[in-house]
Amino acid sequence: MWGEEFTFMLEEPPVREKLHVDVLSTSSRIGLFHPKETLGYVDIPVVDVVNNKRMNQKFHLIDSKNGKIQLELEWRTTS
C-alpha cells in the first residue's frame, strides 16, 4: 500500500495523452539481490480526469493475473 502524492504543472490540459502507471515489486529477502518484478500496468486517458475533475477508481492491471490498483486523480486549475 502506498500513500504517494505527485503534482504535475502543465500549461495546457494534455487531453490526447494517457497516464501510464507501472506497478513493480522488489524481493523482501534481506541481503540478496533480486531485480524488480513487474506486477502489471494501467493506462488512464487524461481527458477522463480533466472532464470529471476528479477520479477515484480501481483498475485491473494489464499483464497481471488478478492485480488491481486504486488511484485517486484530480485536475486543478489556478484560475
PyMOL Python script that loads the backbone (N, CA, C, O; Angstrom):
from pymol import cmd

cmd.read_pdbstr("""\
ATOM      1  N   MET A   1       0.861  -1.169   0.000  1.00  0.00           N
ATOM      2  CA  MET A   1       0.000   0.000   0.000  1.00  0.00           C
ATOM      3  C   MET A   1       0.904   1.227   0.000  1.00  0.00           C
ATOM      4  O   MET A   1       1.863   1.310   0.766  1.00  0.00           O
ATOM      5  N   TRP A   2       0.583   2.166  -0.863  1.00  0.00           N
ATOM      6  CA  TRP A   2       1.358   3.392  -0.963  1.00  0.00           C
ATOM      7  C   TRP A   2       0.451   4.572  -0.664  1.00  0.00           C
ATOM      8  O   TRP A   2      -0.746   4.531  -0.949  1.00  0.00           O
ATOM      9  N   GLY A   3       1.004   5.592  -0.107  1.00  0.00           N
ATOM     10  CA  GLY A   3       0.292   6.837   0.125  1.00  0.00           C
ATOM     11  C   GLY A   3       1.040   7.976  -0.551  1.00  0.00           C
ATOM     12  O   GLY A   3       1.240   9.038   0.038  1.00  0.00           O
ATOM     13  N   GLU A   4       1.444   7.749  -1.771  1.00  0.00           N
ATOM     14  CA  GLU A   4       2.247   8.728  -2.502  1.00  0.00           C
ATOM     15  C   GLU A   4       1.370   9.782  -3.169  1.00  0.00           C
ATOM     16  O   GLU A   4       0.243   9.503  -3.577  1.00  0.00           O
ATOM     17  N   GLU A   5       1.899  10.982  -3.272  1.00  0.00           N
ATOM     18  CA  GLU A   5       1.199  12.065  -3.965  1.00  0.00           C
ATOM     19  C   GLU A   5       2.180  12.725  -4.923  1.00  0.00           C
ATOM     20  O   GLU A   5       3.319  13.019  -4.560  1.00  0.00           O
ATOM     21  N   PHE A   6       1.727  12.953  -6.145  1.00  0.00           N
ATOM     22  CA  PHE A   6       2.547  13.583  -7.169  1.00  0.00           C
ATOM     23  C   PHE A   6       1.782  14.749  -7.758  1.00  0.00           C
ATOM     24  O   PHE A   6       0.571  14.663  -7.963  1.00  0.00           O
ATOM     25  N   THR A   7       2.481  15.842  -8.033  1.00  0.00           N
ATOM     26  CA  THR A   7       1.872  17.016  -8.650  1.00  0.00           C
ATOM     27  C   THR A   7       2.632  17.330  -9.930  1.00  0.00           C
ATOM     28  O   THR A   7       3.862  17.358  -9.948  1.00  0.00           O
ATOM     29  N   PHE A   8       1.875  17.568 -11.003  1.00  0.00           N
ATOM     30  CA  PHE A   8       2.466  17.930 -12.288  1.00  0.00           C
ATOM     31  C   PHE A   8       1.921  19.282 -12.693  1.00  0.00           C
ATOM     32  O   PHE A   8       0.708  19.489 -12.671  1.00  0.00           O
ATOM     33  N   MET A   9       2.789  20.201 -13.060  1.00  0.00           N
ATOM     34  CA  MET A   9       2.385  21.528 -13.525  1.00  0.00           C
ATOM     35  C   MET A   9       2.398  21.528 -15.053  1.00  0.00           C
ATOM     36  O   MET A   9       3.428  21.248 -15.666  1.00  0.00           O
ATOM     37  N   LEU A  10       1.260  21.841 -15.665  1.00  0.00           N
ATOM     38  CA  LEU A  10       1.127  21.831 -17.117  1.00  0.00           C
ATOM     39  C   LEU A  10       0.498  23.122 -17.590  1.00  0.00           C
ATOM     40  O   LEU A  10      -0.356  23.686 -16.906  1.00  0.00           O
ATOM     41  N   GLU A  11       0.911  23.597 -18.752  1.00  0.00           N
ATOM     42  CA  GLU A  11       0.329  24.819 -19.305  1.00  0.00           C
ATOM     43  C   GLU A  11      -1.008  24.564 -19.987  1.00  0.00           C
ATOM     44  O   GLU A  11      -1.893  25.419 -19.969  1.00  0.00           O
ATOM     45  N   GLU A  12      -1.152  23.398 -20.583  1.00  0.00           N
ATOM     46  CA  GLU A  12      -2.377  23.024 -21.280  1.00  0.00           C
ATOM     47  C   GLU A  12      -2.809  21.637 -20.829  1.00  0.00           C
ATOM     48  O   GLU A  12      -1.958  20.805 -20.515  1.00  0.00           O
ATOM     49  N   PRO A  13      -4.115  21.363 -20.789  1.00  0.00           N
ATOM     50  CA  PRO A  13      -4.565  20.005 -20.473  1.00  0.00           C
ATOM     51  C   PRO A  13      -4.116  19.027 -21.555  1.00  0.00           C
ATOM     52  O   PRO A  13      -4.411  19.245 -22.730  1.00  0.00           O
ATOM     53  N   PRO A  14      -3.418  17.967 -21.194  1.00  0.00           N
ATOM     54  CA  PRO A  14      -2.935  17.003 -22.186  1.00  0.00           C
ATOM     55  C   PRO A  14      -4.022  15.975 -22.522  1.00  0.00           C
ATOM     56  O   PRO A  14      -3.874  14.788 -22.232  1.00  0.00           O
ATOM     57  N   VAL A  15      -5.099  16.438 -23.126  1.00  0.00           N
ATOM     58  CA  VAL A  15      -6.283  15.604 -23.325  1.00  0.00           C
ATOM     59  C   VAL A  15      -6.077  14.463 -24.319  1.00  0.00           C
ATOM     60  O   VAL A  15      -6.907  13.556 -24.381  1.00  0.00           O
ATOM     61  N   ARG A  16      -5.013  14.481 -25.084  1.00  0.00           N
ATOM     62  CA  ARG A  16      -4.751  13.383 -26.025  1.00  0.00           C
ATOM     63  C   ARG A  16      -3.740  12.386 -25.461  1.00  0.00           C
ATOM     64  O   ARG A  16      -3.330  11.454 -26.153  1.00  0.00           O
ATOM     65  N   GLU A  17      -3.347  12.579 -24.221  1.00  0.00           N
ATOM     66  CA  GLU A  17      -2.318  11.738 -23.604  1.00  0.00           C
ATOM     67  C   GLU A  17      -2.933  10.747 -22.621  1.00  0.00           C
ATOM     68  O   GLU A  17      -4.091  10.868 -22.223  1.00  0.00           O
ATOM     69  N   LYS A  18      -2.116   9.759 -22.243  1.00  0.00           N
ATOM     70  CA  LYS A  18      -2.506   8.784 -21.233  1.00  0.00           C
ATOM     71  C   LYS A  18      -1.498   8.820 -20.098  1.00  0.00           C
ATOM     72  O   LYS A  18      -0.309   9.055 -20.313  1.00  0.00           O
ATOM     73  N   LEU A  19      -1.984   8.588 -18.896  1.00  0.00           N
ATOM     74  CA  LEU A  19      -1.119   8.431 -17.741  1.00  0.00           C
ATOM     75  C   LEU A  19      -0.802   6.941 -17.645  1.00  0.00           C
ATOM     76  O   LEU A  19      -1.706   6.113 -17.525  1.00  0.00           O
ATOM     77  N   HIS A  20       0.477   6.607 -17.698  1.00  0.00           N
ATOM     78  CA  HIS A  20       0.914   5.213 -17.658  1.00  0.00           C
ATOM     79  C   HIS A  20       1.490   4.943 -16.268  1.00  0.00           C
ATOM     80  O   HIS A  20       2.424   5.621 -15.841  1.00  0.00           O
ATOM     81  N   VAL A  21       0.936   3.957 -15.564  1.00  0.00           N
ATOM     82  CA  VAL A  21       1.398   3.603 -14.221  1.00  0.00           C
ATOM     83  C   VAL A  21       1.878   2.157 -14.241  1.00  0.00           C
ATOM     84  O   VAL A  21       1.096   1.241 -14.494  1.00  0.00           O
ATOM     85  N   ASP A  22       3.166   1.955 -13.973  1.00  0.00           N
ATOM     86  CA  ASP A  22       3.746   0.614 -13.829  1.00  0.00           C
ATOM     87  C   ASP A  22       3.773   0.268 -12.347  1.00  0.00           C
ATOM     88  O   ASP A  22       4.147   1.103 -11.523  1.00  0.00           O
ATOM     89  N   VAL A  23       3.384  -0.945 -12.003  1.00  0.00           N
ATOM     90  CA  VAL A  23       3.444  -1.427 -10.622  1.00  0.00           C
ATOM     91  C   VAL A  23       4.558  -2.461 -10.550  1.00  0.00           C
ATOM     92  O   VAL A  23       4.517  -3.485 -11.232  1.00  0.00           O
ATOM     93  N   LEU A  24       5.553  -2.180  -9.715  1.00  0.00           N
ATOM     94  CA  LEU A  24       6.727  -3.036  -9.584  1.00  0.00           C
ATOM     95  C   LEU A  24       6.846  -3.547  -8.160  1.00  0.00           C
ATOM     96  O   LEU A  24       6.368  -2.911  -7.220  1.00  0.00           O
ATOM     97  N   SER A  25       7.481  -4.688  -8.005  1.00  0.00           N
ATOM     98  CA  SER A  25       7.727  -5.265  -6.694  1.00  0.00           C
ATOM     99  C   SER A  25       9.205  -5.594  -6.583  1.00  0.00           C
ATOM    100  O   SER A  25       9.852  -5.931  -7.575  1.00  0.00           O
ATOM    101  N   THR A  26       9.729  -5.496  -5.386  1.00  0.00           N
ATOM    102  CA  THR A  26      11.094  -5.946  -5.134  1.00  0.00           C
ATOM    103  C   THR A  26      11.040  -7.070  -4.119  1.00  0.00           C
ATOM    104  O   THR A  26      10.066  -7.200  -3.378  1.00  0.00           O
ATOM    105  N   SER A  27      12.067  -7.869  -4.087  1.00  0.00           N
ATOM    106  CA  SER A  27      12.122  -9.003  -3.172  1.00  0.00           C
ATOM    107  C   SER A  27      12.204  -8.516  -1.731  1.00  0.00           C
ATOM    108  O   SER A  27      12.826  -7.493  -1.446  1.00  0.00           O
ATOM    109  N   SER A  28      11.576  -9.249  -0.837  1.00  0.00           N
ATOM    110  CA  SER A  28      11.645  -8.899   0.583  1.00  0.00           C
ATOM    111  C   SER A  28      12.795  -9.621   1.275  1.00  0.00           C
ATOM    112  O   SER A  28      12.973  -9.477   2.485  1.00  0.00           O
ATOM    113  N   ARG A  29      13.574 -10.389   0.532  1.00  0.00           N
ATOM    114  CA  ARG A  29      14.716 -11.115   1.119  1.00  0.00           C
ATOM    115  C   ARG A  29      15.859 -10.143   1.380  1.00  0.00           C
ATOM    116  O   ARG A  29      16.389  -9.525   0.456  1.00  0.00           O
ATOM    117  N   ILE A  30      16.225 -10.019   2.627  1.00  0.00           N
ATOM    118  CA  ILE A  30      17.280  -9.083   3.018  1.00  0.00           C
ATOM    119  C   ILE A  30      18.644  -9.661   2.639  1.00  0.00           C
ATOM    120  O   ILE A  30      18.930 -10.833   2.884  1.00  0.00           O
ATOM    121  N   GLY A  31      19.473  -8.815   2.037  1.00  0.00           N
ATOM    122  CA  GLY A  31      20.835  -9.215   1.716  1.00  0.00           C
ATOM    123  C   GLY A  31      20.997  -9.901   0.378  1.00  0.00           C
ATOM    124  O   GLY A  31      22.126 -10.149  -0.047  1.00  0.00           O
ATOM    125  N   LEU A  32      19.912 -10.213  -0.297  1.00  0.00           N
ATOM    126  CA  LEU A  32      20.015 -10.865  -1.594  1.00  0.00           C
ATOM    127  C   LEU A  32      19.564  -9.908  -2.688  1.00  0.00           C
ATOM    128  O   LEU A  32      18.591  -9.173  -2.521  1.00  0.00           O
ATOM    129  N   PHE A  33      20.272  -9.923  -3.798  1.00  0.00           N
ATOM    130  CA  PHE A  33      19.903  -9.052  -4.917  1.00  0.00           C
ATOM    131  C   PHE A  33      18.872  -9.742  -5.786  1.00  0.00           C
ATOM    132  O   PHE A  33      19.109 -10.842  -6.285  1.00  0.00           O
ATOM    133  N   HIS A  34      17.765  -9.122  -5.963  1.00  0.00           N
ATOM    134  CA  HIS A  34      16.732  -9.606  -6.861  1.00  0.00           C
ATOM    135  C   HIS A  34      16.227  -8.421  -7.677  1.00  0.00           C
ATOM    136  O   HIS A  34      15.942  -7.365  -7.113  1.00  0.00           O
ATOM    137  N   PRO A  35      16.111  -8.577  -8.990  1.00  0.00           N
ATOM    138  CA  PRO A  35      15.619  -7.458  -9.803  1.00  0.00           C
ATOM    139  C   PRO A  35      14.151  -7.178  -9.512  1.00  0.00           C
ATOM    140  O   PRO A  35      13.427  -8.026  -8.989  1.00  0.00           O
ATOM    141  N   LYS A  36      13.737  -5.973  -9.861  1.00  0.00           N
ATOM    142  CA  LYS A  36      12.337  -5.603  -9.697  1.00  0.00           C
ATOM    143  C   LYS A  36      11.470  -6.455 -10.603  1.00  0.00           C
ATOM    144  O   LYS A  36      11.837  -6.744 -11.742  1.00  0.00           O
ATOM    145  N   GLU A  37      10.329  -6.852 -10.094  1.00  0.00           N
ATOM    146  CA  GLU A  37       9.391  -7.672 -10.848  1.00  0.00           C
ATOM    147  C   GLU A  37       8.202  -6.806 -11.253  1.00  0.00           C
ATOM    148  O   GLU A  37       7.626  -6.110 -10.416  1.00  0.00           O
ATOM    149  N   THR A  38       7.835  -6.847 -12.530  1.00  0.00           N
ATOM    150  CA  THR A  38       6.677  -6.106 -12.992  1.00  0.00           C
ATOM    151  C   THR A  38       5.419  -6.863 -12.621  1.00  0.00           C
ATOM    152  O   THR A  38       5.261  -8.033 -12.971  1.00  0.00           O
ATOM    153  N   LEU A  39       4.514  -6.184 -11.902  1.00  0.00           N
ATOM    154  CA  LEU A  39       3.259  -6.798 -11.488  1.00  0.00           C
ATOM    155  C   LEU A  39       2.118  -6.454 -12.439  1.00  0.00           C
ATOM    156  O   LEU A  39       1.061  -7.084 -12.389  1.00  0.00           O
ATOM    157  N   GLY A  40       2.318  -5.471 -13.295  1.00  0.00           N
ATOM    158  CA  GLY A  40       1.307  -5.057 -14.253  1.00  0.00           C
ATOM    159  C   GLY A  40       1.333  -3.552 -14.438  1.00  0.00           C
ATOM    160  O   GLY A  40       2.140  -2.850 -13.828  1.00  0.00           O
ATOM    161  N   TYR A  41       0.447  -3.070 -15.281  1.00  0.00           N
ATOM    162  CA  TYR A  41       0.384  -1.630 -15.538  1.00  0.00           C
ATOM    163  C   TYR A  41      -1.039  -1.242 -15.899  1.00  0.00           C
ATOM    164  O   TYR A  41      -1.895  -2.093 -16.140  1.00  0.00           O
ATOM    165  N   VAL A  42      -1.267   0.056 -15.931  1.00  0.00           N
ATOM    166  CA  VAL A  42      -2.558   0.599 -16.343  1.00  0.00           C
ATOM    167  C   VAL A  42      -2.297   1.894 -17.112  1.00  0.00           C
ATOM    168  O   VAL A  42      -1.395   2.658 -16.768  1.00  0.00           O
ATOM    169  N   ASP A  43      -3.084   2.130 -18.143  1.00  0.00           N
ATOM    170  CA  ASP A  43      -3.048   3.376 -18.911  1.00  0.00           C
ATOM    171  C   ASP A  43      -4.384   4.079 -18.719  1.00  0.00           C
ATOM    172  O   ASP A  43      -5.434   3.493 -18.983  1.00  0.00           O
ATOM    173  N   ILE A  44      -4.358   5.326 -18.264  1.00  0.00           N
ATOM    174  CA  ILE A  44      -5.571   6.093 -17.984  1.00  0.00           C
ATOM    175  C   ILE A  44      -5.613   7.303 -18.903  1.00  0.00           C
ATOM    176  O   ILE A  44      -4.690   8.117 -18.881  1.00  0.00           O
ATOM    177  N   PRO A  45      -6.670   7.445 -19.718  1.00  0.00           N
ATOM    178  CA  PRO A  45      -6.794   8.639 -20.564  1.00  0.00           C
ATOM    179  C   PRO A  45      -6.922   9.896 -19.703  1.00  0.00           C
ATOM    180  O   PRO A  45      -7.827   9.987 -18.873  1.00  0.00           O
ATOM    181  N   VAL A  46      -6.034  10.855 -19.891  1.00  0.00           N
ATOM    182  CA  VAL A  46      -6.042  12.076 -19.094  1.00  0.00           C
ATOM    183  C   VAL A  46      -7.324  12.872 -19.318  1.00  0.00           C
ATOM    184  O   VAL A  46      -7.769  13.584 -18.417  1.00  0.00           O
ATOM    185  N   VAL A  47      -7.928  12.764 -20.506  1.00  0.00           N
ATOM    186  CA  VAL A  47      -9.150  13.504 -20.790  1.00  0.00           C
ATOM    187  C   VAL A  47     -10.257  13.136 -19.800  1.00  0.00           C
ATOM    188  O   VAL A  47     -11.089  13.983 -19.474  1.00  0.00           O
ATOM    189  N   ASP A  48     -10.285  11.887 -19.312  1.00  0.00           N
ATOM    190  CA  ASP A  48     -11.291  11.482 -18.325  1.00  0.00           C
ATOM    191  C   ASP A  48     -11.137  12.251 -17.018  1.00  0.00           C
ATOM    192  O   ASP A  48     -12.127  12.630 -16.393  1.00  0.00           O
ATOM    193  N   VAL A  49      -9.902  12.477 -16.611  1.00  0.00           N
ATOM    194  CA  VAL A  49      -9.639  13.222 -15.376  1.00  0.00           C
ATOM    195  C   VAL A  49      -9.957  14.703 -15.577  1.00  0.00           C
ATOM    196  O   VAL A  49     -10.555  15.331 -14.704  1.00  0.00           O
ATOM    197  N   VAL A  50      -9.565  15.260 -16.712  1.00  0.00           N
ATOM    198  CA  VAL A  50      -9.818  16.673 -16.995  1.00  0.00           C
ATOM    199  C   VAL A  50     -11.320  16.941 -17.038  1.00  0.00           C
ATOM    200  O   VAL A  50     -11.781  17.921 -16.452  1.00  0.00           O
ATOM    201  N   ASN A  51     -12.084  16.106 -17.708  1.00  0.00           N
ATOM    202  CA  ASN A  51     -13.533  16.321 -17.841  1.00  0.00           C
ATOM    203  C   ASN A  51     -14.274  16.147 -16.518  1.00  0.00           C
ATOM    204  O   ASN A  51     -15.222  16.883 -16.243  1.00  0.00           O
ATOM    205  N   ASN A  52     -13.855  15.181 -15.693  1.00  0.00           N
ATOM    206  CA  ASN A  52     -14.557  14.894 -14.440  1.00  0.00           C
ATOM    207  C   ASN A  52     -13.979  15.631 -13.236  1.00  0.00           C
ATOM    208  O   ASN A  52     -14.588  15.633 -12.166  1.00  0.00           O
ATOM    209  N   LYS A  53     -12.818  16.255 -13.395  1.00  0.00           N
ATOM    210  CA  LYS A  53     -12.094  16.992 -12.344  1.00  0.00           C
ATOM    211  C   LYS A  53     -11.518  16.077 -11.258  1.00  0.00           C
ATOM    212  O   LYS A  53     -10.533  16.440 -10.616  1.00  0.00           O
ATOM    213  N   ARG A  54     -12.105  14.917 -11.045  1.00  0.00           N
ATOM    214  CA  ARG A  54     -11.617  14.004 -10.008  1.00  0.00           C
ATOM    215  C   ARG A  54     -11.972  12.574 -10.395  1.00  0.00           C
ATOM    216  O   ARG A  54     -13.014  12.317 -10.999  1.00  0.00           O
ATOM    217  N   MET A  55     -11.094  11.659 -10.039  1.00  0.00           N
ATOM    218  CA  MET A  55     -11.345  10.251 -10.304  1.00  0.00           C
ATOM    219  C   MET A  55     -10.779   9.456  -9.128  1.00  0.00           C
ATOM    220  O   MET A  55      -9.625   9.655  -8.747  1.00  0.00           O
ATOM    221  N   ASN A  56     -11.564   8.575  -8.563  1.00  0.00           N
ATOM    222  CA  ASN A  56     -11.109   7.665  -7.517  1.00  0.00           C
ATOM    223  C   ASN A  56     -11.658   6.304  -7.906  1.00  0.00           C
ATOM    224  O   ASN A  56     -12.833   6.009  -7.690  1.00  0.00           O
ATOM    225  N   GLN A  57     -10.791   5.478  -8.484  1.00  0.00           N
ATOM    226  CA  GLN A  57     -11.271   4.268  -9.139  1.00  0.00           C
ATOM    227  C   GLN A  57     -10.266   3.136  -8.998  1.00  0.00           C
ATOM    228  O   GLN A  57      -9.060   3.364  -8.901  1.00  0.00           O
ATOM    229  N   LYS A  58     -10.785   1.908  -8.988  1.00  0.00           N
ATOM    230  CA  LYS A  58      -9.932   0.723  -9.032  1.00  0.00           C
ATOM    231  C   LYS A  58      -9.767   0.302 -10.482  1.00  0.00           C
ATOM    232  O   LYS A  58     -10.719   0.332 -11.263  1.00  0.00           O
ATOM    233  N   PHE A  59      -8.560  -0.085 -10.831  1.00  0.00           N
ATOM    234  CA  PHE A  59      -8.236  -0.514 -12.183  1.00  0.00           C
ATOM    235  C   PHE A  59      -7.640  -1.916 -12.129  1.00  0.00           C
ATOM    236  O   PHE A  59      -6.858  -2.219 -11.228  1.00  0.00           O
ATOM    237  N   HIS A  60      -7.998  -2.763 -13.071  1.00  0.00           N
ATOM    238  CA  HIS A  60      -7.361  -4.068 -13.236  1.00  0.00           C
ATOM    239  C   HIS A  60      -6.033  -3.835 -13.944  1.00  0.00           C
ATOM    240  O   HIS A  60      -5.985  -3.151 -14.967  1.00  0.00           O
ATOM    241  N   LEU A  61      -4.972  -4.391 -13.415  1.00  0.00           N
ATOM    242  CA  LEU A  61      -3.662  -4.234 -14.031  1.00  0.00           C
ATOM    243  C   LEU A  61      -3.560  -5.078 -15.295  1.00  0.00           C
ATOM    244  O   LEU A  61      -3.952  -6.245 -15.313  1.00  0.00           O
ATOM    245  N   ILE A  62      -3.036  -4.480 -16.332  1.00  0.00           N
ATOM    246  CA  ILE A  62      -2.802  -5.166 -17.603  1.00  0.00           C
ATOM    247  C   ILE A  62      -1.545  -6.024 -17.441  1.00  0.00           C
ATOM    248  O   ILE A  62      -0.593  -5.616 -16.775  1.00  0.00           O
ATOM    249  N   ASP A  63      -1.544  -7.196 -18.042  1.00  0.00           N
ATOM    250  CA  ASP A  63      -0.445  -8.173 -17.930  1.00  0.00           C
ATOM    251  C   ASP A  63      -0.294  -8.690 -16.498  1.00  0.00           C
ATOM    252  O   ASP A  63       0.817  -8.949 -16.035  1.00  0.00           O
ATOM    253  N   SER A  64      -1.422  -8.835 -15.809  1.00  0.00           N
ATOM    254  CA  SER A  64      -1.435  -9.364 -14.453  1.00  0.00           C
ATOM    255  C   SER A  64      -2.566 -10.382 -14.353  1.00  0.00           C
ATOM    256  O   SER A  64      -3.607 -10.226 -14.991  1.00  0.00           O
ATOM    257  N   LYS A  65      -2.360 -11.419 -13.555  1.00  0.00           N
ATOM    258  CA  LYS A  65      -3.404 -12.440 -13.417  1.00  0.00           C
ATOM    259  C   LYS A  65      -4.649 -11.880 -12.741  1.00  0.00           C
ATOM    260  O   LYS A  65      -5.760 -12.075 -13.232  1.00  0.00           O
ATOM    261  N   ASN A  66      -4.477 -11.195 -11.634  1.00  0.00           N
ATOM    262  CA  ASN A  66      -5.634 -10.629 -10.945  1.00  0.00           C
ATOM    263  C   ASN A  66      -5.287  -9.366 -10.165  1.00  0.00           C
ATOM    264  O   ASN A  66      -5.982  -9.019  -9.211  1.00  0.00           O
ATOM    265  N   GLY A  67      -4.228  -8.683 -10.558  1.00  0.00           N
ATOM    266  CA  GLY A  67      -3.799  -7.483  -9.851  1.00  0.00           C
ATOM    267  C   GLY A  67      -4.726  -6.298 -10.078  1.00  0.00           C
ATOM    268  O   GLY A  67      -5.283  -6.118 -11.160  1.00  0.00           O
ATOM    269  N   LYS A  68      -4.876  -5.499  -9.038  1.00  0.00           N
ATOM    270  CA  LYS A  68      -5.686  -4.283  -9.097  1.00  0.00           C
ATOM    271  C   LYS A  68      -4.933  -3.163  -8.400  1.00  0.00           C
ATOM    272  O   LYS A  68      -4.095  -3.404  -7.530  1.00  0.00           O
ATOM    273  N   ILE A  69      -5.243  -1.940  -8.794  1.00  0.00           N
ATOM    274  CA  ILE A  69      -4.685  -0.768  -8.134  1.00  0.00           C
ATOM    275  C   ILE A  69      -5.791   0.273  -8.036  1.00  0.00           C
ATOM    276  O   ILE A  69      -6.587   0.437  -8.960  1.00  0.00           O
ATOM    277  N   GLN A  70      -5.831   0.966  -6.917  1.00  0.00           N
ATOM    278  CA  GLN A  70      -6.789   2.055  -6.757  1.00  0.00           C
ATOM    279  C   GLN A  70      -6.019   3.356  -6.832  1.00  0.00           C
ATOM    280  O   GLN A  70      -5.033   3.559  -6.123  1.00  0.00           O
ATOM    281  N   LEU A  71      -6.495   4.249  -7.719  1.00  0.00           N
ATOM    282  CA  LEU A  71      -5.852   5.540  -7.909  1.00  0.00           C
ATOM    283  C   LEU A  71      -6.869   6.647  -7.717  1.00  0.00           C
ATOM    284  O   LEU A  71      -8.019   6.537  -8.142  1.00  0.00           O
ATOM    285  N   GLU A  72      -6.428   7.719  -7.070  1.00  0.00           N
ATOM    286  CA  GLU A  72      -7.237   8.919  -6.965  1.00  0.00           C
ATOM    287  C   GLU A  72      -6.509  10.014  -7.721  1.00  0.00           C
ATOM    288  O   GLU A  72      -5.365  10.339  -7.407  1.00  0.00           O
ATOM    289  N   LEU A  73      -7.171  10.580  -8.716  1.00  0.00           N
ATOM    290  CA  LEU A  73      -6.580  11.612  -9.562  1.00  0.00           C
ATOM    291  C   LEU A  73      -7.466  12.852  -9.511  1.00  0.00           C
ATOM    292  O   LEU A  73      -8.692  12.758  -9.457  1.00  0.00           O
ATOM    293  N   GLU A  74      -6.819  14.011  -9.529  1.00  0.00           N
ATOM    294  CA  GLU A  74      -7.574  15.270  -9.501  1.00  0.00           C
ATOM    295  C   GLU A  74      -6.946  16.252 -10.476  1.00  0.00           C
ATOM    296  O   GLU A  74      -5.723  16.369 -10.558  1.00  0.00           O
ATOM    297  N   TRP A  75      -7.805  16.964 -11.220  1.00  0.00           N
ATOM    298  CA  TRP A  75      -7.359  18.001 -12.136  1.00  0.00           C
ATOM    299  C   TRP A  75      -7.735  19.341 -11.543  1.00  0.00           C
ATOM    300  O   TRP A  75      -8.913  19.618 -11.319  1.00  0.00           O
ATOM    301  N   ARG A  76      -6.723  20.189 -11.284  1.00  0.00           N
ATOM    302  CA  ARG A  76      -6.969  21.521 -10.717  1.00  0.00           C
ATOM    303  C   ARG A  76      -6.387  22.585 -11.628  1.00  0.00           C
ATOM    304  O   ARG A  76      -5.352  22.389 -12.264  1.00  0.00           O
ATOM    305  N   THR A  77      -7.067  23.704 -11.677  1.00  0.00           N
ATOM    306  CA  THR A  77      -6.562  24.854 -12.431  1.00  0.00           C
ATOM    307  C   THR A  77      -6.278  25.981 -11.455  1.00  0.00           C
ATOM    308  O   THR A  77      -6.838  26.022 -10.359  1.00  0.00           O
ATOM    309  N   THR A  78      -5.409  26.892 -11.857  1.00  0.00           N
ATOM    310  CA  THR A  78      -5.029  28.002 -10.983  1.00  0.00           C
ATOM    311  C   THR A  78      -6.000  29.162 -11.058  1.00  0.00           C
ATOM    312  O   THR A  78      -5.978  30.051 -10.206  1.00  0.00           O
ATOM    313  N   SER A  79      -6.855  29.159 -12.073  1.00  0.00           N
ATOM    314  CA  SER A  79      -7.790  30.299 -12.202  1.00  0.00           C
ATOM    315  C   SER A  79      -9.121  30.015 -11.547  1.00  0.00           C
ATOM    316  O   SER A  79     -10.012  30.864 -11.565  1.00  0.00           O
TER     317      SER A  79
END
""", "prot")
cmd.dss("prot")
cmd.show_as("cartoon", "prot")
cmd.util.cbc("prot")
cmd.orient("prot")
